[in-house]
Amino acid sequence: MLTQLARPQWQSFFERLSPLLRANVVQVESSGIGVADRVPTDWVRLADLSYNAQNDVLEICVHGADRAIHRPAQIHLRQDDAWLQSIEIVDGEGKRDVIIFKEPLRLTDFVVLRPTP
C-alpha cells in the first residue's frame, strides 16, 4: 500500500523514525539528479534521514554520500501491513528519490501513518 504523508506530519515523522533508521541497510534510487548529487545505488548503511521544516529540506545521509532535497513536494510511504518497505520523495520538479529498506522496518504505535484524503 502506498500512503502519501501529509506535509504537517513530515518533521515529526522523521524525528520519530530517524533514530530507528540509523545503520539500516538501504538502497537509494534517484532520478533526474546531476552527477555531483548522485547517491550510490548499491546497498549502503543509512547514517541519517531528516526533514527541516524551516528550510524545507529533506536530507538523506548514507555512508559515503549525502543528498539534500530542497522543497520536497510529496512524500510517499510504501508499507505492507505494519512493515515500512520504502520512502519515496518527489521534489517540486518531479524528480524522485526512493529509499528502499533491505529489511523492511516494523512500524509500531509511535509511528502513526494517516493517508491524506
N, CA, C and O atoms as a GROMACS GRO file, in nm:
protein
  468
    1MET      N    1   0.084  -0.117   0.000
    1MET     CA    2   0.000   0.000   0.000
    1MET      C    3   0.090   0.124   0.000
    1MET      O    4   0.186   0.133   0.076
    2LEU      N    5   0.056   0.218  -0.085
    2LEU     CA    6   0.129   0.344  -0.094
    2LEU      C    7   0.047   0.451  -0.023
    2LEU      O    8  -0.070   0.473  -0.055
    3THR      N    9   0.109   0.519   0.075
    3THR     CA   10   0.042   0.621   0.155
    3THR      C   11   0.115   0.753   0.137
    3THR      O   12   0.237   0.759   0.152
    4GLN      N   13   0.042   0.859   0.106
    4GLN     CA   14   0.103   0.991   0.099
    4GLN      C   15   0.102   1.050   0.239
    4GLN      O   16  -0.003   1.056   0.305
    5LEU      N   17   0.218   1.094   0.284
    5LEU     CA   18   0.229   1.155   0.415
    5LEU      C   19   0.197   1.303   0.403
    5LEU      O   20   0.255   1.373   0.320
    6ALA      N   21   0.107   1.351   0.486
    6ALA     CA   22   0.067   1.493   0.483
    6ALA      C   23   0.183   1.581   0.529
    6ALA      O   24   0.252   1.547   0.624
    7ARG      N   25   0.203   1.692   0.461
    7ARG     CA   26   0.315   1.783   0.491
    7ARG      C   27   0.326   1.819   0.639
    7ARG      O   28   0.437   1.820   0.692
    8PRO      N   29   0.216   1.850   0.709
    8PRO     CA   30   0.230   1.884   0.852
    8PRO      C   31   0.290   1.770   0.936
    8PRO      O   32   0.339   1.795   1.047
    9GLN      N   33   0.288   1.648   0.886
    9GLN     CA   34   0.342   1.533   0.960
    9GLN      C   35   0.490   1.508   0.931
    9GLN      O   36   0.553   1.431   1.004
   10TRP      N   37   0.546   1.570   0.829
   10TRP     CA   38   0.681   1.535   0.784
   10TRP      C   39   0.786   1.544   0.894
   10TRP      O   40   0.856   1.447   0.921
   11GLN      N   41   0.798   1.661   0.957
   11GLN     CA   42   0.907   1.678   1.053
   11GLN      C   43   0.893   1.583   1.171
   11GLN      O   44   0.990   1.518   1.209
   12SER      N   45   0.775   1.572   1.229
   12SER     CA   46   0.760   1.483   1.344
   12SER      C   47   0.777   1.337   1.304
   12SER      O   48   0.830   1.257   1.382
   13PHE      N   49   0.733   1.300   1.184
   13PHE     CA   50   0.751   1.163   1.137
   13PHE      C   51   0.899   1.127   1.131
   13PHE      O   52   0.940   1.023   1.183
   14PHE      N   53   0.979   1.214   1.067
   14PHE     CA   54   1.122   1.183   1.054
   14PHE      C   55   1.195   1.193   1.188
   14PHE      O   56   1.291   1.120   1.210
   15GLU      N   57   1.151   1.283   1.276
   15GLU     CA   58   1.212   1.290   1.409
   15GLU      C   59   1.192   1.161   1.486
   15GLU      O   60   1.282   1.116   1.556
   16ARG      N   61   1.074   1.100   1.473
   16ARG     CA   62   1.047   0.973   1.542
   16ARG      C   63   1.113   0.855   1.472
   16ARG      O   64   1.159   0.761   1.536
   17LEU      N   65   1.116   0.860   1.340
   17LEU     CA   66   1.164   0.746   1.263
   17LEU      C   67   1.316   0.741   1.249
   17LEU      O   68   1.374   0.633   1.249
   18SER      N   69   1.380   0.856   1.237
   18SER     CA   70   1.524   0.862   1.208
   18SER      C   71   1.611   0.781   1.303
   18SER      O   72   1.700   0.710   1.256
   19PRO      N   73   1.590   0.788   1.434
   19PRO     CA   74   1.676   0.708   1.522
   19PRO      C   75   1.666   0.557   1.495
   19PRO      O   76   1.762   0.483   1.517
   20LEU      N   77   1.552   0.512   1.448
   20LEU     CA   78   1.536   0.369   1.417
   20LEU      C   79   1.604   0.331   1.285
   20LEU      O   80   1.640   0.216   1.265
   21LEU      N   81   1.620   0.429   1.198
   21LEU     CA   82   1.674   0.402   1.065
   21LEU      C   83   1.825   0.396   1.061
   21LEU      O   84   1.883   0.331   0.974
   22ARG      N   85   1.890   0.463   1.154
   22ARG     CA   86   2.035   0.470   1.150
   22ARG      C   87   2.095   0.330   1.150
   22ARG      O   88   2.057   0.244   1.230
   23ALA      N   89   2.189   0.310   1.060
   23ALA     CA   90   2.262   0.185   1.042
   23ALA      C   91   2.181   0.079   0.968
   23ALA      O   92   2.231  -0.031   0.944
   24ASN      N   93   2.056   0.110   0.930
   24ASN     CA   94   1.983   0.016   0.844
   24ASN      C   95   2.047   0.017   0.707
   24ASN      O   96   2.104   0.117   0.664
   25VAL      N   97   2.037  -0.094   0.638
   25VAL     CA   98   2.091  -0.105   0.504
   25VAL      C   99   1.981  -0.067   0.406
   25VAL      O  100   1.870  -0.121   0.410
   26VAL      N  101   2.014   0.027   0.317
   26VAL     CA  102   1.916   0.080   0.222
   26VAL      C  103   1.978   0.089   0.083
   26VAL      O  104   2.100   0.083   0.066
   27GLN      N  105   1.891   0.104  -0.013
   27GLN     CA  106   1.932   0.136  -0.149
   27GLN      C  107   1.859   0.264  -0.184
   27GLN      O  108   1.739   0.277  -0.160
   28VAL      N  109   1.931   0.361  -0.242
   28VAL     CA  110   1.870   0.487  -0.279
   28VAL      C  111   1.868   0.497  -0.430
   28VAL      O  112   1.972   0.492  -0.496
   29GLU      N  113   1.748   0.510  -0.486
   29GLU     CA  114   1.732   0.528  -0.629
   29GLU      C  115   1.694   0.672  -0.654
   29GLU      O  116   1.597   0.722  -0.597
   30SER      N  117   1.770   0.739  -0.739
   30SER     CA  118   1.743   0.880  -0.769
   30SER      C  119   1.723   0.898  -0.917
   30SER      O  120   1.791   0.836  -0.998
   31SER      N  121   1.628   0.984  -0.953
   31SER     CA  122   1.605   1.013  -1.094
   31SER      C  123   1.621   1.162  -1.117
   31SER      O  124   1.576   1.244  -1.036
   32GLY      N  125   1.686   1.196  -1.226
   32GLY     CA  126   1.695   1.336  -1.268
   32GLY      C  127   1.786   1.423  -1.185
   32GLY      O  128   1.760   1.543  -1.172
   33ILE      N  129   1.893   1.366  -1.126
   33ILE     CA  130   1.985   1.450  -1.050
   33ILE      C  131   2.117   1.459  -1.124
   33ILE      O  132   2.148   1.376  -1.209
   34GLY      N  133   2.194   1.561  -1.091
   34GLY     CA  134   2.324   1.580  -1.153
   34GLY      C  135   2.427   1.485  -1.096
   34GLY      O  136   2.406   1.426  -0.990
   35VAL      N  137   2.538   1.471  -1.166
   35VAL     CA  138   2.644   1.380  -1.123
   35VAL      C  139   2.697   1.419  -0.986
   35VAL      O  140   2.730   1.331  -0.906
   36ALA      N  141   2.706   1.548  -0.956
   36ALA     CA  142   2.760   1.592  -0.828
   36ALA      C  143   2.671   1.551  -0.711
   36ALA      O  144   2.719   1.537  -0.599
   37ASP      N  145   2.543   1.532  -0.736
   37ASP     CA  146   2.449   1.495  -0.629
   37ASP      C  147   2.421   1.346  -0.624
   37ASP      O  148   2.343   1.301  -0.540
   38ARG      N  149   2.481   1.270  -0.711
   38ARG     CA  150   2.445   1.129  -0.724
   38ARG      C  151   2.470   1.053  -0.593
   38ARG      O  152   2.575   1.067  -0.530
   39VAL      N  153   2.372   0.973  -0.554
   39VAL     CA  154   2.379   0.890  -0.435
   39VAL      C  155   2.405   0.747  -0.482
   39VAL      O  156   2.348   0.705  -0.582
   40PRO      N  157   2.489   0.672  -0.412
   40PRO     CA  158   2.517   0.535  -0.454
   40PRO      C  159   2.389   0.453  -0.464
   40PRO      O  160   2.295   0.474  -0.387
   41THR      N  161   2.385   0.360  -0.560
   41THR     CA  162   2.267   0.275  -0.576
   41THR      C  163   2.289   0.137  -0.518
   41THR      O  164   2.198   0.054  -0.520
   42ASP      N  165   2.410   0.110  -0.467
   42ASP     CA  166   2.434  -0.018  -0.400
   42ASP      C  167   2.369  -0.013  -0.263
   42ASP      O  168   2.325   0.092  -0.217
   43TRP      N  169   2.364  -0.128  -0.198
   43TRP     CA  170   2.314  -0.132  -0.061
   43TRP      C  171   2.418  -0.065   0.028
   43TRP      O  172   2.535  -0.103   0.029
   44VAL      N  173   2.374   0.035   0.104
   44VAL     CA  174   2.463   0.111   0.191
   44VAL      C  175   2.395   0.131   0.327
   44VAL      O  176   2.274   0.115   0.340
   45ARG      N  177   2.476   0.167   0.425
   45ARG     CA  178   2.421   0.194   0.559
   45ARG      C  179   2.370   0.338   0.564
   45ARG      O  180   2.438   0.432   0.522
   46LEU      N  181   2.250   0.353   0.616
   46LEU     CA  182   2.189   0.485   0.631
   46LEU      C  183   2.245   0.550   0.757
   46LEU      O  184   2.240   0.491   0.865
   47ALA      N  185   2.298   0.671   0.743
   47ALA     CA  186   2.350   0.744   0.858
   47ALA      C  187   2.243   0.833   0.920
   47ALA      O  188   2.236   0.846   1.042
   48ASP      N  189   2.160   0.896   0.834
   48ASP     CA  190   2.056   0.984   0.886
   48ASP      C  191   1.954   1.013   0.776
   48ASP      O  192   1.985   1.010   0.657
   49LEU      N  193   1.834   1.042   0.819
   49LEU     CA  194   1.726   1.081   0.730
   49LEU      C  195   1.645   1.184   0.808
   49LEU      O  196   1.585   1.151   0.910
   50SER      N  197   1.643   1.308   0.760
   50SER     CA  198   1.576   1.412   0.838
   50SER      C  199   1.510   1.515   0.747
   50SER      O  200   1.547   1.532   0.631
   51TYR      N  201   1.411   1.582   0.804
   51TYR     CA  202   1.342   1.689   0.734
   51TYR      C  203   1.346   1.813   0.821
   51TYR      O  204   1.310   1.808   0.938
   52ASN      N  205   1.390   1.925   0.764
   52ASN     CA  206   1.395   2.052   0.833
   52ASN      C  207   1.284   2.140   0.775
   52ASN      O  208   1.296   2.189   0.662
   53ALA      N  209   1.177   2.160   0.850
   53ALA     CA  210   1.062   2.236   0.801
   53ALA      C  211   1.097   2.382   0.777
   53ALA      O  212   1.046   2.444   0.683
   54GLN      N  213   1.182   2.439   0.862
   54GLN     CA  214   1.217   2.580   0.848
   54GLN      C  215   1.286   2.608   0.714
   54GLN      O  216   1.257   2.708   0.649
   55ASN      N  217   1.376   2.520   0.674
   55ASN     CA  218   1.448   2.537   0.546
   55ASN      C  219   1.384   2.458   0.432
   55ASN      O  220   1.426   2.471   0.317
   56ASP      N  221   1.282   2.377   0.463
   56ASP     CA  222   1.213   2.293   0.365
   56ASP      C  223   1.313   2.205   0.288
   56ASP      O  224   1.316   2.205   0.165
   57VAL      N  225   1.393   2.131   0.365
   57VAL     CA  226   1.496   2.043   0.307
   57VAL      C  227   1.487   1.906   0.374
   57VAL      O  228   1.480   1.895   0.496
   58LEU      N  229   1.486   1.803   0.290
   58LEU     CA  230   1.493   1.666   0.339
   58LEU      C  231   1.634   1.616   0.306
   58LEU      O  232   1.678   1.626   0.192
   59GLU      N  233   1.702   1.561   0.405
   59GLU     CA  234   1.839   1.514   0.385
   59GLU      C  235   1.846   1.363   0.399
   59GLU      O  236   1.795   1.304   0.495
   60ILE      N  237   1.911   1.302   0.302
   60ILE     CA  238   1.940   1.159   0.303
   60ILE      C  239   2.090   1.146   0.320
   60ILE      O  240   2.166   1.189   0.232
   61CYS      N  241   2.134   1.090   0.430
   61CYS     CA  242   2.278   1.074   0.455
   61CYS      C  243   2.309   0.925   0.464
   61CYS      O  244   2.264   0.856   0.555
   62VAL      N  245   2.387   0.879   0.368
   62VAL     CA  246   2.435   0.741   0.371
   62VAL      C  247   2.586   0.747   0.380
   62VAL      O  248   2.647   0.847   0.345
   63HIS      N  249   2.646   0.640   0.428
   63HIS     CA  250   2.791   0.638   0.441
   63HIS      C  251   2.853   0.656   0.303
   63HIS      O  252   2.838   0.571   0.215
   64GLY      N  253   2.924   0.766   0.286
   64GLY     CA  254   2.991   0.794   0.159
   64GLY      C  255   2.923   0.899   0.074
   64GLY      O  256   2.984   0.947  -0.022
   65ALA      N  257   2.800   0.938   0.105
   65ALA     CA  258   2.731   1.038   0.022
   65ALA      C  259   2.614   1.097   0.099
   65ALA      O  260   2.553   1.032   0.184
   66ASP      N  261   2.583   1.221   0.067
   66ASP     CA  262   2.467   1.290   0.122
   66ASP      C  263   2.386   1.344   0.006
   66ASP      O  264   2.440   1.375  -0.100
   67ARG      N  265   2.256   1.355   0.028
   67ARG     CA  266   2.167   1.410  -0.073
   67ARG      C  267   2.069   1.502  -0.004
   67ARG      O  268   1.997   1.460   0.087
   68ALA      N  269   2.065   1.628  -0.045
   68ALA     CA  270   1.968   1.724   0.009
   68ALA      C  271   1.862   1.747  -0.097
   68ALA      O  272   1.892   1.780  -0.211
   69ILE      N  273   1.736   1.730  -0.057
   69ILE     CA  274   1.624   1.753  -0.147
   69ILE      C  275   1.554   1.880  -0.100
   69ILE      O  276   1.487   1.882   0.003
   70HIS      N  277   1.571   1.986  -0.177
   70HIS     CA  278   1.514   2.116  -0.142
   70HIS      C  279   1.369   2.123  -0.191
   70HIS      O  280   1.338   2.084  -0.303
   71ARG      N  281   1.284   2.175  -0.104
   71ARG     CA  282   1.142   2.194  -0.135
   71ARG      C  283   1.074   2.067  -0.185
   71ARG      O  284   1.017   2.066  -0.294
   72PRO      N  285   1.080   1.958  -0.106
   72PRO     CA  286   1.008   1.838  -0.150
   72PRO      C  287   0.859   1.868  -0.163
   72PRO      O  288   0.803   1.944  -0.084
   73ALA      N  289   0.796   1.808  -0.263
   73ALA     CA  290   0.654   1.832  -0.287
   73ALA      C  291   0.566   1.724  -0.225
   73ALA      O  292   0.457   1.753  -0.176
   74GLN      N  293   0.615   1.600  -0.226
   74GLN     CA  294   0.536   1.488  -0.174
   74GLN      C  295   0.630   1.386  -0.111
   74GLN      O  296   0.745   1.370  -0.151
   75ILE      N  297   0.577   1.316  -0.012
   75ILE     CA  298   0.647   1.202   0.048
   75ILE      C  299   0.546   1.088   0.054
   75ILE      O  300   0.436   1.102   0.107
   76HIS      N  301   0.586   0.974  -0.003
   76HIS     CA  302   0.502   0.855  -0.004
   76HIS      C  303   0.572   0.744   0.073
   76HIS      O  304   0.693   0.728   0.067
   77LEU      N  305   0.492   0.668   0.146
   77LEU     CA  306   0.543   0.554   0.221
   77LEU      C  307   0.483   0.427   0.162
   77LEU      O  308   0.362   0.415   0.146
   78ARG      N  309   0.570   0.333   0.129
   78ARG     CA  310   0.521   0.202   0.082
   78ARG      C  311   0.529   0.108   0.201
   78ARG      O  312   0.636   0.084   0.257
   79GLN      N  313   0.412   0.056   0.237
   79GLN     CA  314   0.406  -0.032   0.352
   79GLN      C  315   0.320  -0.153   0.322
   79GLN      O  316   0.228  -0.148   0.240
   80ASP      N  317   0.351  -0.260   0.390
   80ASP     CA  318   0.275  -0.383   0.379
   80ASP      C  319   0.238  -0.421   0.521
   80ASP      O  320   0.324  -0.460   0.600
   81ASP      N  321   0.111  -0.411   0.553
   81ASP     CA  322   0.064  -0.428   0.690
   81ASP      C  323   0.140  -0.332   0.780
   81ASP      O  324   0.128  -0.210   0.764
   82ALA      N  325   0.218  -0.383   0.874
   82ALA     CA  326   0.290  -0.296   0.968
   82ALA      C  327   0.438  -0.284   0.933
   82ALA      O  328   0.520  -0.254   1.020
   83TRP      N  329   0.474  -0.306   0.808
   83TRP     CA  330   0.613  -0.304   0.766
   83TRP      C  331   0.636  -0.192   0.664
   83TRP      O  332   0.568  -0.186   0.561
   84LEU      N  333   0.732  -0.103   0.694
   84LEU     CA  334   0.769   0.004   0.602
   84LEU      C  335   0.874  -0.051   0.507
   84LEU      O  336   0.982  -0.093   0.549
   85GLN      N  337   0.842  -0.051   0.378
   85GLN     CA  338   0.932  -0.107   0.277
   85GLN      C  339   1.017  -0.001   0.209
   85GLN      O  340   1.134  -0.026   0.178
   86SER      N  341   0.960   0.117   0.186
   86SER     CA  342   1.035   0.223   0.119
   86SER      C  343   0.970   0.358   0.144
   86SER      O  344   0.854   0.368   0.184
   87ILE      N  345   1.050   0.462   0.118
   87ILE     CA  346   1.004   0.600   0.127
   87ILE      C  347   1.038   0.666  -0.006
   87ILE      O  348   1.152   0.660  -0.051
   88GLU      N  349   0.939   0.729  -0.068
   88GLU     CA  350   0.961   0.799  -0.194
   88GLU      C  351   0.942   0.948  -0.171
   88GLU      O  352   0.842   0.991  -0.114
   89ILE      N  353   1.041   1.026  -0.217
   89ILE     CA  354   1.034   1.171  -0.206
   89ILE      C  355   1.028   1.228  -0.347
   89ILE      O  356   1.111   1.195  -0.432
   90VAL      N  357   0.930   1.314  -0.372
   90VAL     CA  358   0.916   1.379  -0.502
   90VAL      C  359   0.937   1.528  -0.479
   90VAL      O  360   0.872   1.589  -0.394
   91ASP      N  361   1.031   1.586  -0.556
   91ASP     CA  362   1.054   1.729  -0.538
   91ASP      C  363   0.963   1.810  -0.630
   91ASP      O  364   0.883   1.754  -0.704
   92GLY      N  365   0.974   1.942  -0.623
   92GLY     CA  366   0.887   2.031  -0.699
   92GLY      C  367   0.902   2.020  -0.850
   92GLY      O  368   0.814   2.064  -0.924
   93GLU      N  369   1.011   1.961  -0.896
   93GLU     CA  370   1.034   1.943  -1.040
   93GLU      C  371   0.997   1.803  -1.087
   93GLU      O  372   1.017   1.769  -1.204
   94GLY      N  373   0.944   1.722  -0.996
   94GLY     CA  374   0.905   1.585  -1.032
   94GLY      C  375   1.016   1.483  -1.021
   94GLY      O  376   0.995   1.366  -1.055
   95LYS      N  377   1.134   1.523  -0.974
   95LYS     CA  378   1.243   1.428  -0.953
   95LYS      C  379   1.211   1.340  -0.832
   95LYS      O  380   1.157   1.388  -0.732
   96ARG      N  381   1.245   1.213  -0.844
   96ARG     CA  382   1.210   1.118  -0.738
   96ARG      C  383   1.334   1.056  -0.677
   96ARG      O  384   1.430   1.022  -0.746
   97ASP      N  385   1.328   1.042  -0.546
   97ASP     CA  386   1.428   0.966  -0.472
   97ASP      C  387   1.352   0.860  -0.394
   97ASP      O  388   1.255   0.890  -0.325
   98VAL      N  389   1.396   0.736  -0.406
   98VAL     CA  390   1.330   0.627  -0.335
   98VAL      C  391   1.432   0.560  -0.244
   98VAL      O  392   1.539   0.517  -0.289
   99ILE      N  393   1.398   0.551  -0.117
   99ILE     CA  394   1.483   0.484  -0.019
   99ILE      C  395   1.419   0.348   0.007
   99ILE      O  396   1.308   0.341   0.060
  100ILE      N  397   1.489   0.242  -0.032
  100ILE     CA  398   1.437   0.106  -0.018
  100ILE      C  399   1.511   0.038   0.097
  100ILE      O  400   1.634   0.037   0.100
  101PHE      N  401   1.436  -0.018   0.189
  101PHE     CA  402   1.496  -0.086   0.303
  101PHE      C  403   1.524  -0.231   0.267
  101PHE      O  404   1.436  -0.303   0.220
  102LYS      N  405   1.648  -0.274   0.290
  102LYS     CA  406   1.683  -0.413   0.262
  102LYS      C  407   1.597  -0.506   0.346
  102LYS      O  408   1.547  -0.607   0.298
  103GLU      N  409   1.582  -0.470   0.472
  103GLU     CA  410   1.490  -0.540   0.562
  103GLU      C  411   1.383  -0.439   0.602
  103GLU      O  412   1.414  -0.340   0.668
  104PRO      N  413   1.259  -0.464   0.565
  104PRO     CA  414   1.152  -0.368   0.600
  104PRO      C  415   1.152  -0.338   0.749
  104PRO      O  416   1.186  -0.423   0.832
  105LEU      N  417   1.114  -0.217   0.781
  105LEU     CA  418   1.113  -0.170   0.919
  105LEU      C  419   0.974  -0.189   0.979
  105LEU      O  420   0.874  -0.150   0.920
  106ARG      N  421   0.971  -0.250   1.096
  106ARG     CA  422   0.844  -0.272   1.165
  106ARG      C  423   0.792  -0.140   1.220
  106ARG      O  424   0.860  -0.074   1.298
  107LEU      N  425   0.673  -0.102   1.180
  107LEU     CA  426   0.610   0.019   1.230
  107LEU      C  427   0.538  -0.015   1.360
  107LEU      O  428   0.465  -0.114   1.368
  108THR      N  429   0.557   0.067   1.459
  108THR     CA  430   0.493   0.044   1.589
  108THR      C  431   0.396   0.157   1.619
  108THR      O  432   0.376   0.246   1.537
  109ASP      N  433   0.337   0.153   1.735
  109ASP     CA  434   0.234   0.250   1.769
  109ASP      C  435   0.282   0.395   1.768
  109ASP      O  436   0.201   0.486   1.748
  110PHE      N  437   0.413   0.419   1.789
  110PHE     CA  438   0.461   0.557   1.793
  110PHE      C  439   0.463   0.619   1.654
  110PHE      O  440   0.468   0.742   1.643
  111VAL      N  441   0.461   0.540   1.548
  111VAL     CA  442   0.460   0.592   1.411
  111VAL      C  443   0.317   0.581   1.360
  111VAL      O  444   0.271   0.472   1.328
  112VAL      N  445   0.247   0.693   1.354
  112VAL     CA  446   0.110   0.695   1.310
  112VAL      C  447   0.107   0.739   1.165
  112VAL      O  448   0.149   0.850   1.132
  113LEU      N  449   0.057   0.655   1.078
  113LEU     CA  450   0.050   0.687   0.936
  113LEU      C  451  -0.096   0.705   0.898
  113LEU      O  452  -0.175   0.610   0.903
  114ARG      N  453  -0.130   0.826   0.859
  114ARG     CA  454  -0.267   0.854   0.816
  114ARG      C  455  -0.263   0.896   0.670
  114ARG      O  456  -0.196   0.992   0.634
  115PRO      N  457  -0.337   0.823   0.586
  115PRO     CA  458  -0.341   0.865   0.447
  115PRO      C  459  -0.404   1.002   0.434
  115PRO      O  460  -0.493   1.038   0.512
  116THR      N  461  -0.358   1.079   0.336
  116THR     CA  462  -0.422   1.208   0.311
  116THR      C  463  -0.541   1.186   0.222
  116THR      O  464  -0.538   1.098   0.135
  117PRO      N  465  -0.647   1.264   0.240
  117PRO     CA  466  -0.768   1.243   0.158
  117PRO      C  467  -0.745   1.278   0.013
  117PRO      O  468  -0.836   1.266  -0.069
   0.00000   0.00000   0.00000
